[in-house]
Amino acid sequence: MNTAAWLILLLPLFSAVAIGLGAFRSRIASAAISVGAVVGSFLLTLLLDWANAPVPDTLEGISPAAALDGGELHPSVIWLAIEGLHIHIGLQIDKLSKLMLCVVTGVGSLIHIFSLGYMKEDRDFSRYFAFLSLFVFSMLGIVLADNFVMMFIFWELVGVSSYLLIGFWFEKPSAADAAKKAFLTNRVGDFGFLIGILMVWAAMGSINFDAIESKLATGTAAITGLAGFLIFCGAMGKSAQAPLHVWLPDAMEGPTPVSALIHAATMVAAGVYMLCRVFFLIEGTWAMEAIAWIGGLTSLLAALMAVQQDDIKRILAYSTLSQLGYMVMAVGLGSPDAAMFHLTTHASFKALLFLGAGSVIVALHHEQDIWRMGGLRERMPKTCWTFFIGTMALCGVPLFSGFFSKEVILDVAMENNILLFLVAVFVALLTVFYMTRLFVVAFMGEPRSSHAEHAKESPAVMTVPLLVLAVPSVLAGYFNAHEPNPLVLAASLVVLVFGMLVANTVYSGAKADPLPARFGRLAKALRNRFWFDEIYQWLIDKVQENLAKLADAIDRWVIAGLLVRGAHGTTELAGRVLRLAQTGNLQTYAFWFAAGMAALLIFTLS
């Protein structure tokens, strides 16, 4: 089983290297190697589950502290051994990592297959699959890491590979800018993550998760809330929590399968997974309160912004931000199990929604404005009804997977923080509203463009993954079904019915969005995303300008003036003073010698 564990990680790496070095010019070979590698990792994950105590029927107790009843694996090799520091390249395969492996490799396999149809006309087809394999390898490294150093290395590799994928069409300035924005924004969070890791190492003397947890459990060491919060900063970047959320909507500049991979089960989920993996570091500290509120506010801000977006991918992007806020809030409220449950269900229905959007975009010749769609229900029935299933799951309609996981988070919020519960309920209302708006405008009514009028269903290589993802979008929630709180259930049903009725009334048959005319300033603020990007740009410009002026002043007056010219002037002055004493007259020298001796004698006698 140790071999299988290593192969899960290394197969995508082999794919990336093989395509880059050997099969780069062969489209068929590149696709076969890449798809085969990720599917192979998925099958090995299933084998690992079957042969080594599979994940139970319920997600109860998926926290790292819960043992696998003999099913836990820790294959490792020594990487670095110096005095006071031993670092292993080790894999941690337990309930938590096995669950995440299933999500990453399963959803990743379907996205790879979908990409065969979506990217078939792209001239850089092979390069795309090389980058995709590198990304999956990096993500699997985060999932399997058993120590902070290994996790951080793969954490940065995910950043690099996401940069390559978001900026895949780098000829477009918008794509290049989006890639740079994602990379730089994540570096801000990663700096805090690195400082937090160093603080943990200094306090605990170890970077291994099990060793740190053991020391905390036995009371032999303690950790501060500051270290926990700095660790969370890494999650703020990867999982796009406010104020580091601005990169995620712009990541839509990459190919749509990339958007599905980043937004559904991998990159953005890495932050939530990391928080659940190291929950023992933040449990019981003040950082939990901060994490809960940051998650709740991110969820609210993103949902508000989604209400007035017209780009189908951007609506789904802000939806992802909002749902990630739910997950982070659940962790902050002390329930990593609830966060992982929602992460799992969200991975299936959000991948379904993004791939459905990709199917629509291809059919409409890369049109992404929902107000230029319409009438797709009759023209693209498979895409329409699978997209409908994903919408119902995201809205939290009973019997769909999203209902069960959302109810768990609402229950946790109600038990621990009534204000955050109210925020979460309002976010649920907004989610129902903007997703109903999206479905009604894009799929119902009459076509609003010639592309929509002549749209045709996508080929089987694109629709089959949609049909497969529709199954867990319905059924995944039943693995952790529980009896909901009656008050929470009532609130959920009220906002569900109310949101759908309002959205359907407002947008059914509409030719344009009526909200800007009714709510001018508010609609403008939502459409412009509360001007976060403009504020950041202004701050960056001002900071850069002032730093440039400061650097210029230091260069002119300190370095050039004081250090260079000052040192030169001091040396020159000293030389001139000393030159005055060097007359070359023997009588003068004898006089000053005698005067000095006399002064010394007087000083001694006195």
Buried (B, 14 or more C-beta within 10 A) or exposed (E): BEEBBBBBBBBBBBBBBBBBEEBBEBBEBBBBBBBBBBBBBBBBBBBBBEEBBBBEEBBBEBBBBBEBEEBBBBBBEEBEEEEEEBBBBBBBBBBBBBBBBBBBBBBBBBBBBBBBBBBBEBEBBBBBBBBBBBBBBBBBBBBBBBBBBBBBBBBBBBBBBBBBBBBBBEEEEEBBBBBBBBBEBBEBBBBBBBBBBBBBBEBBBBBBBBBBBBBBEEEEBEBBBBBBBBBBBBBBBBBBBBBBBBBBBBBBBBBBBBBBBBBBBBBBBBBBBBBBBBBBBBBEBEBBEBBBBBBBBBBBBBBBBBBBBBBBBBBBBBBBBBBBBBBBBBBBBBBBBBBBBBBBBBBBBBBBBBBBBBBBBBBBEEBBBBBBBBBBBEBBEBBBBBBBBBBBBBBBBBEBBBBBBBBBBBBBBBBBBEEBBBBBBBBBBBBBBBBBBBBBBBBBBEBBBEBBEEBEBBEEBBBBBBBBBBEBBBBBBEBBEEEBBEEBBEBBEEBBEEBBEBBBEBBEEBEEBEBBEEBEEBBEBBBEBEEBBEEBEEEEEEEEEEEEEEEEEEEEEEEEBEEEEEEEEEEEEEEEEEEEEEEEEEEEEEEEEEEEEEEEEEEEEE
